[in-house]
Amino acid sequence: MIKGHRNHPLWYAYALHRFSGFALVLFLPLHFYVLSLALTQPQRLDSFLHWTEIPAVKFAEMGLVFLLSVHLLGGMRLLVLELLPWSPRQKTWAALAAGGALFVSGTFLLNAVL
């Protein structure tokens, strides 16, 4: 293995993509459970939705949107890697994916807070 490979920006893009995928796998069953409350126990859903108005929960939702968008944009970066000819600008694609994810999640947070 190459010494110092974990200091490369593309390794961080890989690690963030893996982490975001794992976090989404943990979140989705909870999300589906809450959605099922709308059909089975609407009063519990209402109390849950009241809980989501707490500012810390809104900030956590921004983190979730960041993970979702970074996973989506990181996956698109991987598709570019696999389907297009190799380019020396791979770090640029990774930075654009992270920047796009920050923009999307920041916009979501502003929309939720304002």
Secondary structure as the mmCIF struct_conf table of DSSP 4:
data_model
#
loop_
_struct_conf.conf_type_id
_struct_conf.id
_struct_conf.beg_label_comp_id
_struct_conf.beg_label_asym_id
_struct_conf.beg_label_seq_id
_struct_conf.end_label_comp_id
_struct_conf.end_label_asym_id
_struct_conf.end_label_seq_id
TURN_TY1_P TURN_TY1_P1 LYS A 3 GLY A 4
HELX_RH_3T_P HELX_RH_3T_P1 HIS A 5 ASN A 7
BEND BEND1 HIS A 8 HIS A 8
HELX_RH_AL_P HELX_RH_AL_P1 PRO A 9 THR A 40
HELX_RH_AL_P HELX_RH_AL_P2 PRO A 42 TRP A 51
TURN_TY1_P TURN_TY1_P2 THR A 52 GLU A 53
BEND BEND2 ILE A 54 ILE A 54
HELX_RH_AL_P HELX_RH_AL_P3 PRO A 55 LEU A 83
BEND BEND3 LEU A 84 LEU A 84
TURN_TY1_P TURN_TY1_P3 PRO A 88 ARG A 89
HELX_RH_AL_P HELX_RH_AL_P4 GLN A 90 VAL A 113
#
